[in-house]
């Protein structure tokens, strides 16, 4: 009890002193409080300025050290990055996931290009592409991609490969430009209603997203995201070579990337609305669905959840939802194949590059020819 009384006494003393600040402006205590406030504000301002200078300087240095591997193409007033390898028809178009860029495809890009033309690109604000202020709807992503390919001299037909959030974008492209789309590959794709399906089990994840939306961009502008190594710790150990990982990390540390991710997360959260429509039918379009085995195998999920000290039953419920969503995506076309890729996490093209490339090659070879 004596300890708590001592703490209460210490709490009272500063508040009594602060009360003196209510005295007249000429009172010495008031002037002292004013100086404290001024110096405190000055320190905060100088720290913020130093962080902003650090972020700007390192961004400029990173862009010089890691130039774009592809071409910069003008599209609707923006310069978008397009990176193509190989030759032939149809052309494979690689659409990356949330916050990702062309380098996320590094393990399979050149492999696939041995037998066909393969183009990856960066959405606005991601990778090396120019940023935009507002969030972009899936239909706008499709329009930008169509213009990019046209301006870059890449002729249809296209086989669209979408990873994660990119799966929504490639299906939007098909619905907008069906005559240019020869087939679709969904790589552990997001389901439009997935947030709503998962919400009862992942409330904290979505609250965390709201927090990211509120603080991610300001923190990145001050260099704090870079200093804390938040992007660096994304995947460890990484399946990417050290030089590719260094370039990918540098680009993802840009403030433009944080802004783009905030915008995409805001769009994703619309899937929490029960009125969100389900994915649209793909008719009889050739469709390949690749699902990460480690995320739906209940034995693996249970083992990893227990190892990480997580709620095993919640993680198993989420795995069952993931499996149901992937099955639902596979039913979008009457001409589909669904492969669960074993020993793979969400980034199937990195974890199982050879299996991924073989599955995509086989899918393209089996598709009916388009005149």
C-alpha positions as CSV (number, residue, x, y, z in Angstrom):
1,X,0.0,0.0,0.0
2,X,2.8,2.4,0.8
3,X,4.2,1.8,-2.7
4,X,0.9,2.8,-4.3
5,X,0.6,5.8,-2.1
6,X,4.1,6.8,-3.2
7,X,3.1,6.5,-6.9
8,X,0.0,8.6,-6.3
9,X,2.1,11.3,-4.6
10,X,4.5,11.3,-7.6
11,X,1.5,11.5,-10.0
12,X,0.1,14.5,-8.1
13,X,3.2,16.6,-8.1
14,X,3.6,17.0,-11.9
15,X,-0.1,17.9,-12.3
16,X,0.3,20.5,-9.5
17,X,3.3,22.0,-11.3
18,X,1.5,22.0,-14.6
19,X,-1.4,23.8,-12.9
20,X,1.0,26.8,-12.5
21,X,1.0,27.1,-16.3
22,X,-2.5,28.6,-16.0
23,X,-0.9,31.7,-14.4
24,X,-0.3,34.9,-16.4
25,X,1.9,34.9,-19.5
26,X,4.6,36.8,-17.5
27,X,4.7,34.1,-14.8
28,X,8.1,32.3,-14.8
29,X,6.5,28.9,-14.7
30,X,4.3,29.7,-17.7
31,X,7.3,30.8,-19.7
32,X,9.2,27.7,-18.7
33,X,6.2,25.5,-19.9
34,X,6.2,27.5,-23.2
35,X,9.9,26.8,-23.7
36,X,9.3,23.1,-23.1
37,X,6.5,23.0,-25.7
38,X,8.6,24.9,-28.2
39,X,11.7,22.7,-27.8
40,X,9.5,19.6,-27.9
41,X,7.8,20.7,-31.1
42,X,11.1,21.6,-32.6
43,X,12.6,18.2,-31.8
44,X,9.6,16.4,-33.3
45,X,9.7,18.6,-36.4
46,X,13.4,18.2,-36.9
47,X,13.1,14.4,-36.5
48,X,10.3,14.2,-39.0
49,X,12.3,16.4,-41.4
50,X,15.4,14.1,-41.0
51,X,13.2,11.1,-41.6
52,X,11.7,12.6,-44.8
53,X,15.2,13.5,-46.1
54,X,16.4,10.0,-45.3
55,X,13.5,8.4,-47.1
56,X,13.8,10.6,-50.2
57,X,17.6,10.2,-50.4
58,X,17.5,6.4,-50.0
59,X,14.7,6.1,-52.5
60,X,16.7,8.1,-55.1
61,X,19.7,5.9,-54.4
62,X,17.7,2.7,-54.7
63,X,16.2,3.7,-58.0
64,X,19.7,4.4,-59.4
65,X,21.1,1.2,-58.0
66,X,18.1,-0.9,-59.3
67,X,16.9,0.4,-62.7
68,X,13.8,-1.2,-64.2
69,X,14.6,-4.5,-66.0
70,X,11.9,-3.8,-68.7
71,X,10.5,-0.9,-70.6
72,X,8.7,2.2,-69.4
73,X,5.5,2.6,-71.5
74,X,3.3,5.7,-71.4
75,X,-0.3,4.9,-70.5
76,X,-3.0,7.6,-69.8
77,X,-0.4,10.1,-68.5
78,X,1.5,7.5,-66.5
79,X,4.7,5.6,-67.1
80,X,4.1,1.9,-66.5
81,X,6.7,-0.8,-66.3
82,X,6.4,-3.8,-68.8
83,X,9.0,-6.6,-68.7
84,X,8.7,-9.2,-71.5
85,X,10.8,-12.2,-72.3
86,X,10.7,-14.9,-75.0
87,X,8.5,-15.1,-78.1
88,X,5.5,-16.9,-79.5
89,X,1.7,-16.8,-79.2
90,X,-0.3,-16.7,-77.0
91,X,1.5,-14.3,-74.7
92,X,1.4,-15.0,-71.0
93,X,0.6,-11.9,-68.8
94,X,1.7,-12.1,-65.2
95,X,-0.4,-10.1,-62.7
96,X,1.2,-9.8,-59.3
97,X,-0.5,-9.9,-55.9
98,X,-1.1,-7.2,-53.3
99,X,1.9,-4.8,-53.1
100,X,4.0,-7.0,-55.3
101,X,5.9,-6.3,-58.5
102,X,7.5,-8.0,-61.5
103,X,10.3,-9.5,-59.4
104,X,7.8,-11.7,-57.5
105,X,7.7,-13.8,-60.7
106,X,11.5,-14.1,-61.0
107,X,11.8,-17.9,-60.4
108,X,9.4,-18.7,-63.3
109,X,9.6,-15.8,-65.7
110,X,12.6,-17.0,-67.6
111,X,11.6,-20.6,-67.3
112,X,8.3,-20.0,-69.0
113,X,10.0,-17.7,-71.6
114,X,12.0,-20.7,-72.9
115,X,9.0,-21.8,-74.9
116,X,6.6,-18.8,-75.1
117,X,6.4,-15.0,-74.7
118,X,5.9,-13.9,-71.1
119,X,5.2,-10.4,-69.9
120,X,5.1,-9.1,-66.3
121,X,4.2,-5.6,-65.4
122,X,3.8,-3.3,-62.5
123,X,0.5,-1.7,-61.5
124,X,0.5,2.1,-60.8
125,X,2.6,2.8,-57.7
126,X,4.1,-0.6,-57.5
127,X,7.5,-1.7,-58.8
128,X,8.9,0.9,-61.2
129,X,5.5,2.3,-62.3
130,X,4.3,5.8,-61.6
131,X,2.0,6.3,-58.7
132,X,-1.7,7.5,-58.7
133,X,-3.5,9.2,-55.9
134,X,-6.7,7.3,-55.7
135,X,-7.6,3.6,-55.4
136,X,-8.0,1.8,-58.7
137,X,-11.0,-0.5,-59.3
138,X,-10.4,-3.9,-60.9
139,X,-12.1,-2.6,-64.1
140,X,-9.6,0.3,-64.2
141,X,-6.7,-2.2,-63.7
142,X,-8.0,-4.1,-66.8
143,X,-8.2,-0.9,-68.8
144,X,-4.7,0.1,-67.9
145,X,-3.3,-3.3,-68.7
146,X,-5.1,-3.4,-72.1
147,X,-3.7,0.1,-73.0
148,X,-0.2,-0.9,-71.7
149,X,-0.1,-4.0,-73.9
150,X,-1.4,-2.1,-76.9
151,X,1.1,0.7,-76.5
152,X,3.9,-1.8,-75.9
153,X,3.1,-3.6,-79.2
154,X,2.0,-6.8,-77.4
155,X,-0.8,-8.4,-79.5
156,X,-3.5,-10.8,-78.3
157,X,-4.4,-13.5,-77.6
158,X,-3.4,-13.5,-74.0
159,X,-3.2,-16.1,-71.2
160,X,-3.6,-14.2,-68.0
161,X,-1.9,-15.5,-64.8
162,X,-3.0,-13.8,-61.6
163,X,-1.5,-14.4,-58.2
164,X,-3.5,-13.7,-55.0
165,X,-5.2,-10.3,-55.5
166,X,-4.1,-10.4,-59.1
167,X,-6.6,-13.2,-59.7
168,X,-9.4,-10.7,-59.3
169,X,-7.7,-8.4,-61.8
170,X,-7.2,-11.0,-64.5
171,X,-10.8,-12.0,-64.3
172,X,-11.9,-8.4,-64.6
173,X,-9.7,-8.2,-67.8
174,X,-11.6,-11.2,-69.2
175,X,-15.0,-9.8,-68.5
176,X,-13.9,-6.5,-70.1
177,X,-12.0,-8.0,-73.0
178,X,-13.1,-11.6,-73.5
179,X,-12.1,-11.6,-77.2
180,X,-8.5,-11.0,-76.2
181,X,-8.4,-13.7,-73.5
182,X,-7.5,-17.2,-74.4
183,X,-7.2,-18.6,-70.9
184,X,-6.7,-17.8,-67.2
185,X,-4.4,-19.3,-64.5
186,X,-5.4,-18.4,-60.9
187,X,-2.4,-18.8,-58.5
188,X,-3.8,-19.1,-55.0
189,X,-6.2,-16.4,-56.0
190,X,-8.2,-14.1,-53.8
191,X,-12.0,-14.8,-53.9
192,X,-14.1,-11.6,-54.0
193,X,-16.1,-12.7,-51.0
194,X,-13.2,-14.1,-49.1
195,X,-13.0,-11.3,-46.5
196,X,-16.7,-11.9,-45.6
197,X,-16.2,-15.6,-45.4
198,X,-13.2,-15.3,-43.2
199,X,-14.2,-12.4,-41.0
200,X,-15.7,-14.4,-38.1
201,X,-12.4,-16.1,-37.7
202,X,-10.0,-13.3,-38.6
203,X,-11.5,-10.2,-37.0
204,X,-8.1,-9.0,-35.8
205,X,-6.5,-9.4,-39.3
206,X,-9.0,-7.0,-40.7
207,X,-8.6,-4.5,-37.8
208,X,-4.9,-4.8,-38.5
209,X,-5.6,-3.8,-42.1
210,X,-7.5,-0.8,-40.9
211,X,-4.5,0.2,-38.8
212,X,-2.2,-0.3,-41.7
213,X,-4.4,2.0,-43.8
214,X,-4.2,4.7,-41.1
215,X,-0.4,4.6,-40.5
216,X,1.5,2.9,-43.3
217,X,1.9,5.8,-45.7
218,X,2.9,8.5,-43.0
219,X,5.4,6.1,-41.5
220,X,6.9,5.3,-44.9
221,X,7.2,9.0,-45.7
222,X,9.3,9.4,-42.6
223,X,11.5,6.5,-43.4
224,X,10.2,4.5,-40.4
225,X,9.0,1.5,-42.5
226,X,12.5,1.3,-44.0
227,X,14.3,1.8,-40.7
228,X,12.3,-0.9,-39.0
229,X,12.9,-3.4,-41.8
230,X,9.2,-4.2,-42.1
231,X,9.4,-5.0,-45.8
232,X,12.7,-6.9,-45.3
233,X,11.1,-9.3,-42.9
234,X,8.3,-10.2,-45.3
235,X,9.6,-13.7,-46.1
236,X,12.5,-15.2,-44.3
237,X,14.2,-17.2,-45.6
238,X,13.4,-16.0,-49.1
239,X,13.4,-18.4,-52.1
240,X,14.6,-15.4,-54.2
241,X,18.4,-14.9,-55.0
242,X,20.1,-12.3,-52.8
243,X,20.4,-9.7,-55.6
244,X,16.8,-10.0,-56.6
245,X,15.6,-9.9,-53.0
246,X,17.7,-6.7,-52.5
247,X,16.1,-5.0,-55.5
248,X,12.6,-6.1,-54.6
249,X,13.1,-4.9,-51.0
250,X,14.4,-1.5,-52.2
251,X,11.5,-0.9,-54.5
252,X,8.9,-2.0,-51.9
253,X,10.4,0.4,-49.4
254,X,9.2,3.4,-51.5
255,X,6.5,5.6,-50.2
256,X,4.7,5.1,-53.5
257,X,4.5,1.4,-52.8
258,X,3.0,2.0,-49.3
259,X,0.4,4.3,-50.8
260,X,-0.5,1.8,-53.5
261,X,-0.8,-1.0,-50.9
262,X,-3.0,1.2,-48.7
263,X,-5.3,1.8,-51.7
264,X,-5.5,-1.9,-52.6
265,X,-6.2,-2.9,-49.0
266,X,-9.0,-0.4,-48.9
267,X,-10.5,-2.0,-52.0
268,X,-10.0,-5.5,-50.5
269,X,-12.0,-4.6,-47.4
270,X,-15.1,-4.1,-49.6
271,X,-15.3,-7.9,-49.5
272,X,-16.4,-7.6,-45.9
273,X,-19.8,-6.3,-47.2
274,X,-22.4,-9.1,-47.4
275,X,-23.6,-7.3,-50.6
276,X,-20.3,-8.1,-52.4
277,X,-21.3,-10.1,-55.5
278,X,-19.6,-13.5,-56.1
279,X,-17.0,-14.0,-58.8
280,X,-18.5,-13.8,-62.3
281,X,-18.8,-16.9,-64.5
282,X,-16.0,-17.5,-67.1
283,X,-18.2,-19.7,-69.3
284,X,-16.1,-22.3,-71.0
285,X,-12.9,-20.3,-70.9
286,X,-9.9,-22.6,-70.3
287,X,-9.1,-22.2,-66.6
288,X,-6.3,-23.5,-64.3
289,X,-6.6,-23.1,-60.6
290,X,-3.4,-23.6,-58.5
291,X,-3.9,-23.8,-54.8
292,X,-1.1,-23.7,-52.1
293,X,-1.2,-27.1,-50.5
294,X,0.3,-25.9,-47.2
295,X,-2.6,-23.6,-46.6
296,X,-5.4,-26.2,-47.1
297,X,-3.8,-29.4,-45.8
298,X,-5.4,-29.6,-42.3
299,X,-2.6,-31.8,-40.9
300,X,0.0,-29.2,-42.0
301,X,-2.1,-26.3,-40.8
302,X,-2.7,-27.9,-37.4
303,X,1.0,-28.6,-37.0
304,X,2.2,-25.1,-38.0
305,X,-0.5,-23.4,-35.8
306,X,0.6,-25.5,-32.8
307,X,4.2,-24.7,-33.5
308,X,3.5,-20.9,-33.7
309,X,1.3,-21.0,-30.6
310,X,-1.8,-19.9,-32.5
311,X,-5.4,-21.1,-32.1
312,X,-5.4,-24.4,-34.0
313,X,-9.1,-24.6,-34.5
314,X,-9.3,-21.1,-35.9
315,X,-6.5,-21.8,-38.4
316,X,-8.2,-25.1,-39.4
317,X,-11.5,-23.2,-40.0
318,X,-9.6,-20.7,-42.1
319,X,-8.0,-23.5,-44.1
320,X,-11.4,-25.0,-44.8
321,X,-12.7,-21.7,-46.0
322,X,-9.7,-21.3,-48.3
323,X,-10.3,-24.7,-49.8
324,X,-14.0,-23.9,-50.3
325,X,-13.1,-20.6,-52.0
326,X,-10.6,-22.2,-54.3
327,X,-13.1,-24.9,-55.2
328,X,-15.6,-22.2,-56.0
329,X,-13.1,-20.4,-58.3
330,X,-12.5,-23.7,-60.1
331,X,-16.2,-24.0,-60.8
332,X,-16.3,-20.6,-62.6
333,X,-15.6,-22.3,-65.9
334,X,-16.9,-25.6,-67.4
335,X,-13.4,-26.1,-68.9
336,X,-11.2,-26.0,-65.7
337,X,-8.6,-27.9,-63.9
338,X,-7.8,-27.6,-60.2
339,X,-4.3,-28.6,-58.8
340,X,-3.4,-28.4,-55.2
341,X,0.4,-27.9,-55.2
342,X,2.0,-29.8,-52.4
343,X,4.8,-28.3,-50.2
344,X,3.9,-24.8,-51.2
345,X,2.9,-21.6,-49.4
346,X,1.0,-18.7,-50.9
347,X,3.8,-17.9,-53.4
348,X,3.5,-21.1,-55.4
349,X,5.6,-19.7,-58.3
350,X,8.5,-19.2,-55.8
351,X,8.1,-22.3,-53.6
352,X,7.5,-24.7,-56.4
353,X,8.9,-23.0,-59.5
354,X,9.4,-26.1,-61.6
355,X,6.0,-27.6,-60.8
356,X,4.4,-24.2,-61.5
357,X,6.1,-23.8,-64.9
358,X,5.3,-27.4,-65.9
359,X,1.6,-26.9,-65.0
360,X,1.3,-23.7,-66.9
361,X,3.1,-25.1,-70.0
362,X,0.8,-28.1,-70.0
363,X,-2.2,-25.9,-69.6
364,X,-1.2,-23.7,-72.6
365,X,-0.4,-26.7,-74.8
366,X,-3.8,-28.3,-74.1
367,X,-5.8,-25.1,-74.9
368,X,-7.6,-25.0,-78.3
369,X,-5.8,-22.9,-80.9
370,X,-7.1,-19.5,-81.6
371,X,-7.0,-18.1,-85.2
